[in-house]
Amino acid sequence: MDHRYSLLNELGSSENKGLMSGSITSPTKKRAVESEEIVILSDDSSSYQRNSTERTLRNRHVQLIGISGVIGTALFVSIGKALYRGGPVFLILGFSIWCIPILCITVSTAEMVCYLPISSPFLRMAKRCCNDSLAVTAGWNFWFLECVQIPYEIVAVNTILHYWRDDFSPAISLCVQVVLYVAISLFTVRFYGETEAFLASFKILLAIGLFLFTFITMLGGNPQHDMYGFRYITETKFKQYFPNGEGSSSMGYFQGFLACIIQASFTIAGPDYVAMIAGECRLPRKVLPVAFKQVFVRLTVLFLGGCLCVGIVCSSNDPDLTAVINNPRPGAGSSPYVIAMNNLGIKILPDVVNAALVTAAFSAGNAYTYCSSRSLYGLSLDGYAPKIFQHCTKSGVPIYAVLVSLAWALLSLLQLSSNSAVVLNWLINLITASQLINFALLMVIYLAFRKAYRLQYPSGNLPELPFKSWGQPYTAYCGLFAVTVMIGVQGYTVFLHGSWDVENFLFCYLMVFIDIGIFLVSFFIYKRAKDPWAIPGEADLLTEMDEVEQHEVSLGFNKYSLRPTPDY
């Protein structure tokens, strides 16, 4: 019988539950029983309620999804705003500095997720190593973060399509995308992996193509035979930025630099996307460490390389760039690369870039649909959302979680009554704050996990860490400090003289108050102020480890196993 199914009248048996003999204490066994994901309703194995996802994502899926997760339209289009405000040197410097806390967050998250690669791993670890209130806050914040990005990408696709023509209703692109997202989600997760891997290849080709475009044209390979080299970087290295139109020269330079870091905090994605596929990945403790390690290369090559290329091909004082900042153009029309192509008299390529941007935005929306549904599924498993969201189809898709998460796509209809660029700005502000809060919570959860693991490991009951980060706990503290500061800084312009606006303040900081409210309601009302922090020495670090181990051993991988052979 499949080890993922167990009879109701045998729930107390550690043998039939597949628990590791001698490695789990009685309280832990009890928690394992309570967290079981699938329950047979009768002795007839054909009659059961399925509440489990499946491990069908292979190594190439994970690698490409990991790459796809850090490449979005912002790298090719929105980056022009930071170039305009700070200049090419501040752009590169700002992104370089922000890469440091992102790397700290990535390696910390990797250590925790690779240890116990289950559904919504870092969110569910919050319940085990912290307390229920923080777990509720982290889970719903992440779900909101992923859900809000679905309409963001739908609006982005509509804006990109308007590069070619604008004589159609935005509702058309909304309906088409939602239908496609649902269709992709209804199939097995492996089909999602194949789709996302296919779309990721377009993002990678676009990035490589634009890098080659920069290199060739800067050496004179363009219709004007202009060997412009590093002309645009040297002519204006730094720029002053005055959000409220006033200030000293030094303050202008500082705000130009700050604008680049804030743009980086929105543009550069973290380890969330690789982490969220942990529960549906084959051989997770073998595959995931490699995927996380590649983040460093992706960050340096893609983001820093992209910043360098943008500064090379387009002047931060270009009249067309200035025009699109003040009056955004549809799709690729706002991209510094397309502005450079038009300046050099290059035809066709702008249309190719725009087509690739459509796939990039659609792929991002597809990824957010997946992550949002799996986070809601994880919330349901831990009892923080209705049990109906645990229900999966025969192919292992949490269908109700998918449908509810996709309902957020209706927010994209706001563009019917407002300019799509305005709607994008609203969503960006909400996303940035929520993403930074998610990073901060990640580090709090990791630090609690690390303390629990270090205390319990000497007992010999825990497996080795498949991924070991470095410089801990100072690495995690660095990431936590940086994102906490950025949460306060990202909307600073609203506090400048003459710039106060209630709407902008709420869009920048609303999620901070919502998350504080969720925590307080959970702690004082739901838990009635009886929600103590988990004792590190007693934190549950083994429940569901057996499912991971049996899966890997059955496929011939037992490097981190506590037992040499599967116990069926």
N, C-alpha and C positions, 0 to 999 in steps of 0.2 A: 504494500500500500504506500502511496506517495506520502513522504514524511510531513508534508504540509497539511495533511488532514488528520484529525484525531476524533475519536468517539467521545461523546459527552460523558459516558459512564466510565471513561478511562482518563479523565482530565487530571486526576491526582497522581497518575503514574509517570515518574520521570522517564521511564524506559519508553513508553508509548509517546510521550511528549518530545522525545529526542533530546532531553536535557543531558548535559555532560555529567556523568556520574562522578561524584566526589568533588566537583568544582563549583557547585552552586549551593549556597546556604538555603535553609528552609524559607526565610522571608523572600529570598530571591526567586525560589521556585514558585512561591505564591504569586509574586508579581508576574512571572512568566506565564502562569496559567491565566491570570486576569488579562494579559495583553495578547493572548492568542488571536491570530487574525482569521482563522478559518475553523468553522465548527460543523461537524457532520450532524445532520438533523435526525438521522436514523441509521440503522445498520446497513441499509441499502446505499452503497457507495455512489449510486447514480443520483441520490437525492441529497443535495447539499446547497448551502448558500455560499457563494464564492465571495470572499472578501480579501483576496490577495492579488497583488501585481505579480508579474513574472520576470525572471532574469533572462532576458533575451538580447540585450544590447552587447555587441561584441567590441573588441578593442578598437577597431577602426571607427565604429560609431562614436565611442567615447572620445577618441582623439579629435575627430572632426567637430563634434558637438562642443567640445571644450574650446576649440579654435573659433567656432561660430559664435560662441557665447560672448566673446570679447570684441567682436567686430560688428559694429552697427553703422547706420547712416551718419551718425554724429562724427565719426572719424573722417568722413569724406565731405560732409556738408557743413554741419554746425561748427566745426573747428575753425571755419572762416571768421566767426564772430570773435573768438579769442585772438586770432591773428590781427584783426582790425584794432582791437582794444589794447593789446599789449605789445605787438610787434613780434618778429620771428624769434628773437633770442629769448624774450620772456616766455614765449609759447613753449619752446623746447625746455627751458629751465623749469617752468611750472609743471609740465607733464612729468619731467624727470623726478622732481621732488615728490609729486603725488604717487609715483610708482613705488616709492619706499614703503609707505604705510600699507599699500595694497599688497605688496609682497609679504609684509609681516602678517597681514590678515590671511593671506593665501596659505602660507606654510603652517600657520597655527590651525586653521580650519582643516587642512589636509591631514594633519596628525590625528585629529579627532574623528574625522569622517572615515579615513582608511582603517582605523581601529574597529569601528562598528558600522559597516556600510549597509544601512537599512533604509527604509522609506523615510524621507524627511529627516535625515540623520542628525544634523545639528539642532534642529528644532526639538526633536524628541529627547535629545541628550539634556536639554534645559530642564525637563521635568525630573530627570534622574539625578543630576548633579547640582541643580539650583533649587528652585521651588516652583509650585504650580503657577503662581502669579506671573513670574518672569517667563515661564514657558508659554502661557496664554498670550502675553504681550508680544513676545518674539514671533510666535506662530501667526497671529493675526496681522502684525505689521508686515511680515514677509508676504503673506497672501495678498494684502492690499497692494504692496509694492509691485508684485507680478501682475495683478489684475489691472492696475492703472496703466501699465505699459502696453496692454493689449489695444485699448483705444488709441494710445499714442502712436503705435505703429500703423494702425488702420488709417488714422489721419495723415500720417507720413506717406503712406502708399498713395492716398488720394492726391496729396500735394505733388508727389512725384509724377503721377499720371497727367496732372494739369500742365506739366512742362510741354506736352505735345498738344493737348487741346483741353478746353474747359467748358465745353458745351454739353456737359452731362451732370447729373445729380450725384453728390457724394454718397447718397444712399445706395447707389448701384455698387460701388466698390466695397462699401460696408457689407452688403448682403453676400456678395461673391466671396469675400474673405472669410466671413463667419461660416458659410457653408463649407468652404475648403478646410478650415480648421476643425470643424466637427467631423468631416469625412476622414481626415487624417487621424484624428483622435479615436475614432470608432474601430480602427484596425488595431492590430497588435502593436505593442511598443516597438517591436523590431521594424515595423513599417514606418513608424515615426522616425526611428533612427536612420533608416535608409533615406527618407525624405529630407531630413535635416542634414545628413551627410552630403546629399546631392546639392542642396541649396548652399551649404557651407563652401563647397568647391567654387561657386560663383563669387563668393565674398573674397576668397583667397586669390582667385584669378584677378579680381578687380584690384585688390591691393598690390599684387605683383605687377599688374599692367600699369598702374599709376606710378609705381616706383620706376619702371622702365621708361615710361613717358617722360618723367622728370629727368632721368639720366641722359636720355637721347636728345631731348630738346635743349637742355642746358649746354650741350656740346655743339649745338648748331644744327641738329637734325630736325629742322622745322621749315615751313614754307618761306620764312623770311631769312633763313640762314643766320639767325642771330645767336651768337655764342654768349648768352647772357650769364652763364655761370652762377656765381653767388652775388650778382649785382643787387638783387632786391633785399638780401640779408644785410649787406654792408651799407646800403644807402639809408636804411632806417632800422637800426638794431633794436631800439627800445621805443615805446610810445607811452605818452601820458593819457590817462583816462579819467575823466571827471563825470561821474554819473549824475551829479546834481549841477554840473556846469560851473563849479567853483572849487578853489583849493590851491595850495602852493604847488610849485613845480615838483618837489620831492614827493608830495602826497599823490600827485598825478601819476608819477612813475610807479609808486607803490601800489596804487589801485589798478594800474595796468597789469602788473605782475599778479595781483590778487585775482583779477578777472580770469587769467589763464589757469590758475590753480582751481578755481571754482568750476571752470569748464571741464578740467580734467576729472574732477570729482564726479561729474555726471557722465562723461564719455567713457572712462575706464571702468569696465565691469570687474567684479571680484570673483571669488571661487564658488559662488552660489550655484551656478548652472552645472558645473561638474559634480558638486556635492548632491544635487537633487536627483541625479540619475543613479546614485549609489545603490538604491534598492532594486533596480532593474538591470543591473550590469552583471554579465557573466564574469566569474573570477575577479570580483571587485578588489580584493586585497592584492592582486597582482597587477591589475590594469590601472586602477585609480592613482596609485603613487606616481606612475609615469605621466599620467595626464596632468596632475598638479605640478610636477616638476617642469613641464613644458610652459607653464604660465610665465615664468621668467623670460624665456626666449620670446614668447608672443608679445609681452609687454614692451621689451626693449626694441625688437625689430619692427613690430607693427605700429605702435603708438609713437615712439620716439622717431622712428623712420618716417612715419606719416607727418609728424610736426616739421621735420627737416624738409621734406619734399614740398609741403605747402608753402613754407617760407622761401624756398628756392624759386618756385614757378610763379608766385603771385606776390606783388608788392602789397604791403599792409596799407599803403596810401592809394591803391588803385581806385579810380573813380567808380568802376563797376562794383567793386567790393563794398565801397562806401554806400553805394546806391542800394545794394541788396540787404545791407544791415538795417538801413532806415525803412526800406520797403521790400521785404523778402519776396523773392521770385519762386515760382513753383519748382520743385524737384531739384535736378542738377543745376538749374540756373543760378542757384545760390552757392554752388561749390566753387572754391578757389581754383580747382583743377579745370573746371569748365570755363571759368573766366579767363584762365591762362590760354586754353585752347582757342577761345574766340579771339583773344588778343594776337595770337600767332597765326590766325587765319586757317585753323585746322577744322575741317568739316567731318561729319559722320561720328567722330569719336564722342562728342557730347551726347549723342543719342545712345551710343553704346554704354556710356557711363550711366545714363539715366535708366536704361533697361536693367543694368546690374544693380542699381540702387533699389529698384522695385523688388527684386529677389531678396536683397539684403533686408529690407523692411519687412517683407512677408515672412522671411525665415525667423526674424526676431520675434514677430508676433506669434508664430508657431511655437517657438521656444518658451515664451511667456505663458502660453496656454497650457503647455505641459507642466511647467514649474508651478503655476498657480493651482492647477488641479491636484498635483501630488502634494502640495503643502496643505491643501484642504483635506485631502485623504489622510495625511499624517495627523492633522488636528483631530480628526474624527477617531483615529485609532487610540489617541491618548485621552479621549473623552471631552475634548474642548469644542467639538462641533457635533451636530446630530449624527447618529449612527448610520443614517441612510447614505452618507458620503463614503462609507466603507465599501459599499456594494460595487463589485466589479463585474464586467461582462466575462464571458467564457474565455476571451482572449486576454484577460487581465487588465482591462481599462476601467478606472473608477468613473463610470459614465456620468453619474449625477454631479460629481465634483467638477467634471469637465463642463457640463452644461451651465452650472451656476457661475463658474469662473468666467465663461464666455459671455454671460449676460452683461458683464462690464463693458463689452464692446459697444453697447448702446450709447455710452458716453460720447462716442465719436460723432453722434448725431448733433452734438452741440455746434459743430461746424456749419450746420444748415442755417443757423441764425447769427453766427459770428465768423470772422475771418479765421481760416484754418491755422494761420500762423499764431493768432492770439490763443486759440485752443491749445496748440502745441506748447506755448510758453506756460500756460496754466499747468498743464500736465507735467512739464519738465520740473517746475518748482516743487510740485507734490512729490515727484519721483526722487529728486535729489535728496530731500530731507529724509524720506522713508528709507532710501538706500543707505545713507550715512548712519541712521539709527540701527538698521539691520547689522551693519558692520560692527558698531559698538556692542550690540547685544551678543554678536558672535564671539567677540573677544572675552566678554564676561563669562559666557558659557564655557569657552575653551579653558580659561584659567581655573574654573571650578572642576572641569574634567581632569585637567593636568594634576591638580592637587589630589583628587580622588585616586587617580591611576598610580601616582607615586607612592601613596600610602598603602594601596592594596597589592601592588605588583610583587613585593618581597614574599608574599604568602605563596606564590607559585601557582595561583589559580587563574591568572590572567595571561593571555598570549602576548608575544612581543608586538611592539608597534611596527606596522608595515611601513610607515612613513615617520621619520624622526626629524622634526624641525630643529633649528639651531638658535642659540642665544636666548633660550626661554628661561624665565618668564618675561625678560626684558623686551623680546621681540613683540610679544602680545601687548605689553604695556605701551610700546611705541605706536602700534596700530590703534589701540584704544584712545590714547591721548590725541593723536592726529585727527581722527574722525570726530571726536567729541568737540574739539576746537572748530572743526569745519562745520558742524551742525549749527553753531552760533554764527559763524562768519558768512555762510552761503547766502544769507539774505540781508547782509549788513547795509546795503544801499538804501533800504527803506527807513533807516534811522538817521540818514544824512539830513543836513539842514534843507528844509523845503521839499523833502522827498517822501514825507510820511503819507502812506496810503493804506487804509485798513485792508482792502482786498489783497494787495501785494503782501502785506504782513501775514495774512492768514494762509496764502498759498505757500509762503516760505516756511512757516512755523506751525501750521495747523497740525501736522502729524506728530509734532513733539507733544502738544497738549492732548491729542487723542490717545497716544501711547501711555502717557502718564495717567490719563483717566482710566484706561483699560487695566493698568496695573493696580491702581487704587481700588477700583470696583471689585476686581478679582480678590485682592487681599482682604479688604475690610467687609465686603458684602458676601461674595461667593464663599470665601474661606473663613469669614468672621474673625479676621485677625489671627487665625491659627494656621499659618502657613510658614513654618520654620524653614530655614535654609538647610539643604541636605547635609548630613554629616559625611564628610569626605570618606571616612573609613567604612561607611555603610552604604555608599551610593551604589546603585545597581548598574554594573558595567558588563553583565553577562547575559541578561535576557535578550533573546533573539540571536545571540552569538552562535548558538548551535545550528540554526538554519543556515547561516553563512558558511559555517565550517562543513556541514554535510554537503552543501552545494559544491564547494570547492574540492573537497575530497572525492566526490563522485566524478569530478572531471580531472582527477589526477594531480591536483595541486594541494599539498599539505604542509607548506612551509611554515605557516603560522598556526597549525592545528595543535590542540591540546591532546589529541588522540591520533594514532597513526591510521586508523581505518574507520569508515563510517559505521555508525551503530544504528541499523535499521530495525 
